[in-house]
Amino acid sequence: MLELDCGAEYDAGNNAGGANDADFFSALPPRAGVLLFEMKDARAQPYLARTADIRRAAERLLRPPEEFSKRLNLREVAARIRYRVTGSKFEQTLTLYHQSRALFPHRYRDVMRLRPPALLKVNLRNSYPRCYVTRGIRADEAFYFGPFLSRRVADAFAEGLLDLFKTRRCQIRILRDPSFPGCIYSEMKMCLAPCFAGCTKDAYDAEVAALLETLETTGSALIERYESERLDASESLDFERAAAIHKRIEKASAALRGLPEIARRIGRLDAVLLQRSAEEKTVVVFPVRSGIIGEPLFLRFGEISSQPRSVEAIMRQALDANESSSASAAGSSPRDDAPDVSHTPDSRPASTIESAPPASLRERYGLRAAPPELSDHLSILARWFYAKPREGELFFREADWPYRRILRACGRLLAPPETAAEDPPSP
């Protein structure tokens, strides 16, 4: 947790006519950060805010009020000020989140204006899973993928992605009734039509597995499969089939082109986020494990230069220290947030309902641990990632952490800003 590590007592009654105000305000840093005013009355709620200038914000709130002014003034009620100087907007946002959650546990999301992120969900506990957009995330052994900029962006991506597969898009409960007429997607041969037994259960499970593998690999598995099929068709001189597969490759590439880099399977969203620190020659490393932002690591390069260990060794120890604690645990199974509605009477015999998908899909892809703060942390990450301009750098973990790339990024963050080129001398 990012604490408010600095503070000062304030008593307007001891400042005769505000004579000591100048000394009090001069002790505050004119830096960006998060500040908290604690009140004299223990029952009064504190005032928490982020600011681009701590000293100027304190002066505005603690100066003697102007006559007839309606601006907020805390001069007579504030007892002390606590603050933290931050070196980046992300650190400021995360500090404000930690403090808001501790001080206002029932309304911190309103204070932060946090909204659950848009995600893709495949409910693997359904007999015939489908992929849809949701803002709710729970430990229900479903497959979650994201976060996206907005629900509209997620819907647009899902629409293009699902055109590549034949999984269902309807919200009905599948009872495999041969008399059911089906939907428009089954008429267009864009769905395997399990609603009227148009496919076997194994065939539908295989299509769902292909969809999950495509999302898991951010599309690379699908493209590689198509390219292998195109090569086989070319070698067998079946050029018409090779041309058809080539068109599928182009369609898949177009659907996956707009996929943001941060959109990943939530259980595998492991990354490090680098930010410039308020301290000199220091970079803050925020580890992200399964979408949860962990305790920051401060790389103080001024001190590290005198240590026997390298920066890579320090980072490796910090990032791998709690590796086992990030393993997912089995969770409960709440109801789907988009329940299916049966198209047939409820008196239908239960024996006609197919069994759930193979447990292997849930074991491999299902989310079995969703801490209460997971949605908040994903919102904070999405807010930073989709911001324009975006400060700092983000690196994802694949087989291992890209330590060399991280170190080069630290050098870029510590480099002084480029100065404007001097005007050339006049001839």
C-alpha positions, -999 to 999 in steps of 0.1 A, spaced: 0 0 0 13 34 -9 12 54 23 11 92 29 46 93 43 48 131 51 27 154 73 25 184 95 3 196 123 -19 227 116 -37 250 141 -51 282 128 -57 294 163 -19 296 169 -14 316 138 -23 351 150 -37 368 119 -21 341 98 14 353 107 28 317 107 11 306 76 40 315 54 64 292 74 38 264 73 32 266 35 69 270 27 76 237 43 52 219 19 66 208 -15 54 224 -47 51 190 -62 23 167 -75 9 142 -51 -20 132 -29 -29 151 2 -52 144 32 -66 169 57 -76 153 90 -101 172 110 -102 184 147 -135 167 152 -129 129 152 -164 124 138 -158 146 107 -147 129 75 -112 137 62 -107 156 30 -87 135 4 -76 148 -30 -50 146 -57 -32 177 -68 -6 190 -92 9 212 -65 6 203 -28 17 237 -15 -7 256 -37 -36 233 -28 -29 237 9 -28 275 5 -61 275 -13 -78 254 15 -61 269 46 -57 306 38 -81 330 55 -113 329 34 -123 358 13 -154 377 23 -186 363 7 -166 335 -10 -183 301 -14 -150 282 -20 -142 253 3 -121 264 32 -107 241 59 -88 266 80 -109 264 111 -116 226 111 -83 211 98 -60 196 125 -32 182 103 -22 175 67 -7 143 54 6 139 19 27 119 -5 48 133 -33 43 112 -65 64 111 -96 37 100 -121 0 101 -126 -2 63 -122 15 64 -88 -8 93 -79 -39 73 -90 -28 42 -71 -21 62 -39 -55 78 -41 -71 44 -46 -54 29 -16 -62 58 7 -98 61 -6 -104 24 0 -91 26 35 -109 58 44 -142 53 25 -147 16 21 -183 19 10 -179 47 -16 -143 47 -27 -154 37 -62 -175 69 -65 -146 89 -51 -123 74 -77 -149 72 -105 -140 36 -110 -161 16 -134 -156 -22 -139 -137 -28 -171 -152 -43 -203 -142 -79 -207 -150 -109 -229 -163 -139 -210 -168 -175 -220 -189 -193 -193 -174 -228 -192 -200 -241 -168 -226 -238 -194 -233 -270 -214 -227 -250 -246 -205 -220 -238 -208 -187 -257 -186 -156 -257 -201 -123 -247 -191 -89 -232 -194 -84 -195 -183 -60 -168 -186 -85 -139 -157 -108 -130 -160 -136 -105 -143 -169 -96 -168 -190 -115 -143 -210 -136 -151 -189 -167 -126 -176 -192 -121 -138 -189 -102 -118 -215 -95 -80 -215 -96 -53 -204 -109 -32 -233 -112 5 -236 -150 4 -235 -179 -20 -240 -184 -7 -275 -148 -16 -284 -152 -50 -268 -184 -57 -287 -168 -47 -320 -138 -70 -314 -161 -99 -303 -182 -95 -334 -153 -98 -357 -137 -126 -337 -169 -147 -335 -173 -146 -373 -142 -169 -374 -159 -196 -353 -192 -213 -352 -200 -210 -315 -235 -199 -306 -244 -162 -299 -279 -167 -286 -289 -165 -250 -314 -194 -250 -309 -226 -230 -298 -254 -253 -321 -284 -251 -312 -300 -285 -348 -300 -298 -350 -311 -335 -382 -292 -338 -367 -259 -329 -363 -237 -360 -329 -223 -350 -317 -187 -354 -304 -165 -382 -267 -176 -375 -276 -213 -380 -293 -203 -413 -262 -186 -425 -240 -216 -414 -222 -194 -389 -232 -216 -359 -230 -253 -353 -267 -251 -342 -267 -272 -311 -302 -259 -304 -317 -284 -328 -290 -310 -326 -271 -297 -356 -238 -310 -342 -225 -334 -317 -214 -323 -282 -178 -332 -290 -178 -311 -321 -191 -280 -302 -165 -285 -275 -138 -286 -301 -150 -253 -315 -150 -237 -281 -115 -250 -274 -103 -234 -307 -119 -201 -297 -102 -202 -262 -69 -211 -277 -71 -182 -301 -78 -158 -273 -52 -174 -251 -25 -168 -277 -39 -135 -289 -46 -150 -323 -13 -165 -331 -26 -201 -328 -53 -195 -353 -31 -178 -378 -5 -206 -375 -32 -233 -380 -45 -215 -411 -10 -211 -425 -2 -247 -420 -34 -257 -438 -26 -233 -467 9 -249 -470 -6 -284 -471 -31 -273 -497 -3 -258 -518 19 -288 -516 -10 -310 -527 -16 -286 -556 -51 -278 -544 -48 -241 -552 -85 -233 -549 -85 -245 -513 -52 -227 -507 -68 -194 -520 -98 -199 -498 -76 -205 -467 -57 -174 -477 -89 -153 -475 -96 -168 -441 -61 -157 -430 -68 -121 -442 -102 -121 -424 -86 -134 -392 -58 -108 -394 -83 -80 -399 -104 -92 -369 -73 -94 -347 -56 -62 -359 -75 -40 -334 -67 -62 -304 -49 -40 -278 -17 -53 -263 -31 -53 -227 -61 -75 -236 -52 -109 -223 -65 -138 -204 -70 -123 -169 -54 -152 -151 -23 -147 -172 -21 -110 -171 14 -108 -157 34 -76 -164 56 -49 -149 47 -13 -152 76 12 -150 71 48 -138 94 77 -130 97 82 -92 95 115 -73 130 105 -59 160 114 -79 175 86 -100 147 63 -91 123 42 -111 92 26 -96 84 -9 -107 48 -20 -103 44 -58 -107 11 -70 -120 2 -107 -113 -31 -121 -127 -44 -85 -130 -35 -76 -94 -11 -47 -89 14 -57 -63 37 -37 -39 60 -14 -58 97 -19 -61 118 13 -60 150 10 -80 173 36 -66 201 36 -91 221 61 -70 223 34 -42 224 3 -64 257 14 -80 274 8 -47 259 -27 -41 275 -60 -51 243 -72 -68 232 -62 -102 199 -45 -110 187 -76 -128 195 -97 -97 175 -73 -75 145 -74 -99 146 -111 -103 145 -116 -65 117 -91 -61 96 -105 -90 101 -141 -82 98 -139 -44 61 -146 -42 57 -166 -74 39 -194 -57 14 -171 -40 0 -160 -74 -13 -195 -82 -51 -196 -86 -72 -213 -59 -104 -231 -65 -134 -208 -60 -172 -209 -57 -196 -211 -86 -221 -182 -86 -247 -180 -113 -239 -166 -147 -245 -129 -150 -263 -134 -182 -286 -165 -175 -299 -184 -204 -336 -185 -211 -353 -216 -223 -372 -216 -255 -392 -246 -245 -415 -253 -215 -399 -259 -181 -415 -293 -181 -389 -306 -206 -372 -337 -191 -339 -329 -176 -323 -359 -194 -324 -340 -226 -300 -314 -214 -264 -322 -223 -237 -325 -197 -212 -297 -190 -181 -292 -212 -151 -313 -203 -135 -304 -170 -102 -300 -188 -114 -267 -203 -123 -253 -169 -91 -266 -154 -70 -250 -181 -88 -218 -188 -112 -212 -159 -106 -183 -134 -107 -199 -100 -96 -169 -79 -110 -134 -81 -101 -111 -52 -125 -83 -44 -100 -57 -57 -94 -74 -90 -120 -54 -109 -106 -22 -94 -70 -29 -104 -81 -38 -139 -99 -5 -141 -68 14 -130 -46 -5 -154 -70 2 -183 -73 38 -174 -35 42 -175 -30 21 -207 -57 38 -228 -47 73 -216 -33 97 -242 -6 106 -237 6 76 -216 35 79 -192 57 50 -184 63 17 -200 47 -18 -197 63 -52 -203 45 -85 -203 58 -118 -190 59 -145 -216 82 -174 -209 102 -152 -185 105 -116 -176 122 -95 -202 149 -81 -178 171 -66 -205 143 -47 -221 131 -35 -187 166 -22 -178 168 -3 -211 134 12 -204 147 23 -170 175 41 -187 150 59 -210 129 70 -180 159 83 -161 173 102 -191 167 140 -189 140 153 -212 153 163 -246 159 200 -248 147 220 -277 173 225 -304 189 259 -303 181 283 -332 208 283 -358 229 315 -359 217 340 -384 239 344 -414 
